């Protein structure tokens, strides 16, 4: 009996950018992504939940930790015309696409750079920090992020994160230890948005 043959894959097609549009924080944005990046075909529900409950001020100087191809950082930069957003990721492909998407959308007040957390960022401070925290990392890694962000936030600066809901109690405890405060902004079935503020 002859073997069934699979139809050939369109390898060249798979190498082409994935392109889609979405409206984030009221701004129509075009995204170019590729296979291997997080949620390459659409904005993931965690990012969307965070954006739905995020306060951005017109002059915020923001940092997006783990930016991927840039949906959070670019939407924030667009909403902070007197401010800016630094997008960080440890994946060079993500950085390439985040900067491409900044150019495609003509967002001049956002740029992406390669960094492990804030380790490779020159000394500068921020009024807003955001992160769609990865579910598959250690709690020690989270603590490093939170301590580094606390050190870089100005007095009154806010950190917003979205995590899988199963981590919400850990986030509450860690924010309390590092920032001395914690606010559960929104708890959904899958994801929870939390916020902490640097008070001193």
Backbone torsions as a table, in degrees:
resi	resn	phi	psi	omega
1	UNK	NA	125.9	-177.4
2	UNK	-67.1	145.2	178.0
3	UNK	-70.4	143.4	173.7
4	UNK	-75.0	134.3	178.8
5	UNK	-102.1	139.1	177.9
6	UNK	-79.3	145.5	174.9
7	UNK	-63.3	142.6	-178.0
8	UNK	-64.2	141.0	175.9
9	UNK	-74.2	147.0	175.5
10	UNK	-86.0	80.3	-175.8
11	UNK	-62.5	-42.2	179.1
12	UNK	-61.6	-38.8	177.6
13	UNK	-65.3	-36.6	178.9
14	UNK	-66.7	-25.2	179.6
15	UNK	-79.5	-15.9	-179.5
16	UNK	-72.9	150.8	177.2
17	UNK	-59.4	142.7	166.8
18	UNK	-86.2	131.1	-176.5
19	UNK	-128.9	130.0	175.5
20	UNK	-149.4	161.9	177.9
21	UNK	-115.4	149.6	174.8
22	UNK	-155.7	160.6	177.5
23	UNK	-106.7	117.2	-178.4
24	UNK	-124.8	129.4	-176.2
25	UNK	51.8	32.7	177.5
26	UNK	84.1	5.1	-177.0
27	UNK	-112.2	129.8	176.2
28	UNK	-78.8	120.4	-175.4
29	UNK	-127.6	147.9	176.0
30	UNK	-108.7	132.7	-178.2
31	UNK	-120.5	133.0	170.6
32	UNK	-107.3	128.3	-179.0
33	UNK	-137.9	-177.9	178.7
34	UNK	-151.7	162.1	177.1
35	UNK	-61.1	139.7	-178.2
36	UNK	104.8	-22.2	172.8
37	UNK	-85.7	157.1	-178.9
38	UNK	-67.2	130.6	176.0
39	UNK	49.8	61.6	-171.1
40	UNK	-74.3	-17.5	-173.7
41	UNK	-99.8	-12.3	-177.5
42	UNK	-168.1	161.1	175.4
43	UNK	-67.3	128.6	-178.0
44	UNK	-74.0	159.3	-173.5
45	UNK	-68.4	-28.4	176.3
46	UNK	-66.5	-46.4	176.7
47	UNK	-60.0	-42.7	-179.4
48	UNK	-63.9	-41.5	178.4
49	UNK	-62.5	-42.4	178.4
50	UNK	-61.7	-46.4	-179.6
51	UNK	-63.8	-33.0	179.4
52	UNK	-68.0	-17.5	-175.8
53	UNK	-127.6	24.6	-177.4
54	UNK	-104.7	132.4	173.9
55	UNK	-99.0	120.5	176.8
56	UNK	-116.8	128.4	178.2
57	UNK	-94.8	151.2	-174.6
58	UNK	-58.8	-25.0	-177.7
59	UNK	-110.8	16.7	-179.8
60	UNK	-61.1	137.4	168.9
61	UNK	-105.4	105.5	-166.2
62	UNK	-111.4	159.7	171.8
63	UNK	-132.9	134.4	178.3
64	UNK	-112.8	108.9	-175.3
65	UNK	-91.9	119.5	-174.9
66	UNK	78.6	55.9	-165.3
67	UNK	-74.4	-19.7	-173.2
68	UNK	59.3	-138.3	-179.8
69	UNK	-85.5	6.3	165.2
70	UNK	106.2	12.2	-175.4
71	UNK	-60.4	-44.5	179.6
72	UNK	-66.2	-53.2	-175.0
73	UNK	-62.3	-39.6	-178.8
74	UNK	-72.3	-38.2	176.5
75	UNK	-64.7	-38.3	178.3
76	UNK	-66.7	-47.3	180.0
77	UNK	-58.7	-40.7	179.1
78	UNK	-64.0	-30.4	-178.7
79	UNK	-89.1	-5.6	-179.6
80	UNK	-124.7	69.0	-174.1
81	UNK	-63.7	-23.3	176.6
82	UNK	-94.5	1.4	-180.0
83	UNK	-119.7	-149.6	-179.9
84	UNK	-163.9	172.7	176.3
85	UNK	-141.0	127.6	173.2
86	UNK	-97.8	123.0	-178.9
87	UNK	-104.6	131.1	-175.1
88	UNK	-124.8	141.0	173.7
89	UNK	-157.4	153.8	177.6
90	UNK	-94.4	4.4	178.4
91	UNK	-104.4	116.2	-176.0
92	UNK	-65.4	-27.3	178.1
93	UNK	-68.4	-41.8	177.0
94	UNK	-59.7	-43.5	179.8
95	UNK	-61.5	-43.2	179.3
96	UNK	-59.4	-44.0	-178.3
97	UNK	-74.7	-35.2	177.3
98	UNK	-62.1	-43.1	178.3
99	UNK	-68.8	-37.4	174.6
100	UNK	-59.5	-44.7	-178.8
101	UNK	-68.1	-30.8	173.5
102	UNK	-63.5	-42.8	179.2
103	UNK	-67.6	-44.8	-178.4
104	UNK	-57.6	-39.2	-177.2
105	UNK	-93.7	5.7	178.0
106	UNK	54.5	46.2	177.8
107	UNK	-102.9	102.3	-173.3
108	UNK	-85.0	-13.8	-175.9
109	UNK	-102.5	26.7	174.6
110	UNK	-137.5	139.3	172.2
111	UNK	-149.0	155.8	-177.5
112	UNK	-116.1	144.9	176.3
113	UNK	-141.8	153.6	-179.3
114	UNK	-77.3	125.3	178.9
115	UNK	-162.7	143.9	171.5
116	UNK	-87.5	100.6	-171.1
117	UNK	62.0	-130.9	178.2
118	UNK	-102.2	9.4	-171.6
119	UNK	-58.4	-36.4	-173.5
120	UNK	-104.5	14.2	-178.4
121	UNK	-94.0	128.0	175.6
122	UNK	-58.3	158.8	-177.6
123	UNK	-58.8	116.6	172.3
124	UNK	-160.2	158.7	-177.0
125	UNK	-115.8	163.8	-174.6
126	UNK	-135.0	153.6	174.2
127	UNK	-100.7	-13.4	-178.4
128	UNK	-146.6	136.2	174.2
129	UNK	-132.7	141.4	178.9
130	UNK	-136.5	152.8	174.3
131	UNK	-159.7	133.0	165.7
132	UNK	-90.7	93.9	-169.4
133	UNK	-68.1	135.9	177.8
134	UNK	-67.2	139.4	179.9
135	UNK	-75.5	-31.4	-173.9
136	UNK	-100.0	72.0	171.8
137	UNK	-150.0	174.0	-176.0
138	UNK	-86.4	157.0	176.0
139	UNK	-65.7	-30.4	175.3
140	UNK	-60.8	-38.6	178.6
141	UNK	-64.5	-41.4	175.7
142	UNK	-58.4	-46.1	-178.9
143	UNK	-60.6	-39.2	176.4
144	UNK	-60.6	-45.7	177.0
145	UNK	-56.7	-51.0	-173.1
146	UNK	-65.4	-41.8	178.8
147	UNK	-64.8	-42.8	179.6
148	UNK	-64.8	-40.7	178.9
149	UNK	-67.2	-39.8	177.6
150	UNK	-58.3	-43.8	-178.5
151	UNK	-64.5	-29.5	-175.8
152	UNK	-95.4	-12.7	179.2
153	UNK	-80.0	140.4	173.8
154	UNK	-74.5	164.5	174.0
155	UNK	-58.2	128.8	-174.5
156	UNK	88.4	-4.4	178.8
157	UNK	-68.6	148.1	-175.9
158	UNK	-118.6	142.1	172.9
159	UNK	-115.3	121.6	174.3
160	UNK	-110.9	133.7	173.7
161	UNK	-132.3	154.8	169.1
162	UNK	-122.1	133.4	-179.3
163	UNK	-136.9	163.7	171.7
164	UNK	-62.4	143.4	-172.2
165	UNK	-58.8	-27.3	178.0
166	UNK	-63.3	-17.5	179.1
167	UNK	-98.1	4.0	-171.8
168	UNK	-61.8	-37.3	-178.6
169	UNK	-71.4	-37.0	175.0
170	UNK	-62.5	-44.2	179.7
171	UNK	-61.3	-42.3	178.5
172	UNK	-59.5	-44.1	-179.7
173	UNK	-67.8	-45.1	-178.2
174	UNK	-65.6	-42.5	177.2
175	UNK	-61.8	-41.0	177.7
176	UNK	-61.0	-40.5	-179.0
177	UNK	-70.6	-41.5	-173.9
178	UNK	-86.6	-44.5	-174.1
179	UNK	-101.4	-20.1	-176.0
180	UNK	81.2	8.2	178.9
181	UNK	-159.7	162.0	-179.3
182	UNK	-159.8	136.9	174.7
183	UNK	-130.8	122.7	172.9
184	UNK	-81.8	110.0	-174.1
185	UNK	-79.4	-44.7	-179.3
186	UNK	-158.2	128.1	175.1
187	UNK	-111.8	119.4	175.5
188	UNK	-106.1	-177.8	-179.1
189	UNK	-67.2	-41.3	-177.5
190	UNK	-99.7	-35.2	-171.9
191	UNK	-130.2	153.0	175.8
192	UNK	-128.7	136.2	174.7
193	UNK	-101.8	129.0	179.6
194	UNK	-128.5	156.8	-178.9
195	UNK	-139.6	144.0	172.5
196	UNK	-133.5	155.2	-177.8
197	UNK	-127.6	138.9	172.3
198	UNK	-81.2	114.6	-173.5
199	UNK	-91.1	-24.7	-176.8
200	UNK	-123.0	NA	NA
